Amino acid sequence: MADIKRVSPEQAKQLIDEEGYLYLDVRSEPEYAAGHPSGAHNVPLLHAGAGGMTPNPDFLAVVTALYPKDAKIVVGCRSGQRSMRAAEAMVSAGYTAVVDQRAGFEGPRDAFGALTERGWGPAGLPVATNTPGGSYAELRQKAGK
């Protein structure tokens, strides 16, 4: 497993604002459309379907077509699990400045459903429902996939 830096939502926002990082939301398209960090791009690691979540076979192809290997990228998801898997895949593919936003958009929950760490939304950070050029459909087209 790659040694990937994990940061809080507040630290992720600071990296975006002060160091020029891009937020890559790896949640499904419906999750992204319902609300995402302002300015985030959406390349789902998994697709939501009738049978549950299935792997996106184009994930790395779209990412590598759009972002150089030295791009500064914060990867986020719903609660921190998909983003860590996506970050590991990206580092394995040669990305050198990938950071995992560990609490995701909503934050992880314990076995009883209690929030264990505030995610981006509960932390009160800026949220959008429409980021021009950030949807997966737009990014896939730009990547030629």
C-alpha positions in Angstrom: 0.0 0.0 0.0 1.3 3.4 -0.9 2.1 6.0 1.8 -0.6 8.6 1.1 -1.0 11.7 3.2 -4.5 12.0 4.7 -5.9 15.3 5.6 -9.1 16.7 7.3 -11.7 18.6 5.2 -10.3 21.9 6.6 -6.7 21.0 5.6 -8.0 20.0 2.2 -9.7 23.4 1.8 -6.4 25.1 2.8 -4.5 23.1 0.2 -7.0 24.1 -2.5 -7.0 27.8 -1.5 -3.3 28.3 -0.7 -1.4 25.7 -2.8 -3.5 25.3 -5.9 -4.8 21.8 -5.3 -7.7 20.4 -7.3 -10.5 18.5 -5.5 -11.3 15.3 -7.3 -14.6 13.9 -6.1 -14.6 10.1 -6.8 -18.2 9.5 -5.6 -20.9 8.4 -8.1 -22.5 10.9 -10.5 -25.8 11.2 -8.4 -23.8 11.8 -5.2 -21.7 14.5 -6.9 -24.8 16.1 -8.4 -26.6 16.3 -5.0 -23.7 18.4 -3.6 -20.0 18.6 -3.7 -17.1 20.8 -2.6 -17.1 24.0 -4.6 -15.0 23.7 -7.8 -14.6 19.9 -7.5 -14.3 17.6 -10.6 -16.1 14.3 -10.6 -14.5 11.1 -11.9 -16.3 8.2 -10.1 -14.3 5.3 -8.8 -17.5 3.3 -8.8 -20.8 3.7 -10.7 -24.2 3.5 -8.9 -26.5 1.0 -10.6 -29.6 -1.2 -10.0 -27.3 -3.9 -8.6 -25.3 -1.6 -6.4 -21.9 -0.1 -7.0 -19.7 -1.4 -9.8 -16.2 -0.4 -10.7 -15.7 2.4 -13.3 -13.4 0.8 -15.9 -12.4 4.2 -17.2 -11.4 5.8 -13.9 -7.6 5.8 -14.4 -7.9 6.4 -18.2 -10.0 9.6 -17.6 -7.8 10.8 -14.8 -4.5 10.3 -16.7 -6.0 12.0 -19.8 -7.0 15.1 -17.8 -4.4 15.6 -15.1 -0.6 15.5 -15.4 1.2 13.1 -13.1 2.6 16.0 -11.0 -0.9 17.7 -10.6 -1.7 18.6 -7.0 -4.9 16.7 -6.3 -7.0 16.2 -3.1 -9.1 13.0 -3.6 -12.4 12.8 -1.7 -15.5 10.7 -1.6 -18.5 10.2 0.9 -16.7 8.9 4.0 -13.0 8.3 3.1 -12.9 4.8 1.8 -13.3 5.1 -2.0 -11.0 8.1 -2.0 -8.2 6.2 -0.3 -8.6 3.4 -2.9 -8.6 6.0 -5.7 -5.6 7.7 -4.3 -3.7 4.4 -4.1 -4.6 3.6 -7.7 -3.4 7.1 -8.8 -0.1 6.8 -6.9 0.4 3.4 -8.4 -0.1 5.0 -11.8 2.7 7.5 -11.1 0.9 10.5 -9.5 3.2 12.3 -7.1 1.1 14.9 -5.4 -2.1 13.1 -4.3 -3.6 13.7 -0.9 -6.6 11.8 0.5 -9.3 13.9 2.3 -10.0 11.3 4.9 -13.5 12.2 6.1 -15.1 12.6 2.7 -18.1 14.7 2.0 -20.4 13.4 4.7 -17.9 11.9 7.2 -17.5 8.4 8.4 -20.0 6.8 10.8 -19.6 4.2 13.5 -21.6 0.9 13.7 -24.5 2.9 15.4 -24.6 5.5 12.7 -23.0 8.3 14.7 -20.7 10.6 12.9 -17.1 9.9 13.9 -15.5 12.8 12.0 -17.1 15.8 10.2 -16.9 15.6 6.4 -16.7 18.5 4.0 -20.4 19.3 4.3 -20.9 19.0 8.1 -17.7 21.0 8.5 -19.5 23.9 6.9 -17.1 24.3 3.9 -18.4 25.7 0.6 -20.7 23.3 -1.3 -22.0 23.5 -4.9 -24.5 21.5 -6.9 -23.2 22.7 -10.3 -19.6 23.2 -11.2 -19.2 24.2 -14.9 -16.9 21.7 -16.5 -16.7 19.5 -13.4 -19.3 16.8 -14.1 -18.2 13.3 -15.2 -20.0 13.6 -18.5 -18.1 16.8 -19.3 -14.8 15.4 -18.1 -15.2 12.1 -20.0 -15.9 14.1 -23.2 -12.8 16.3 -22.6 -10.7 13.2 -22.0 -12.1 11.6 -25.2 -13.6 8.6 -23.5 
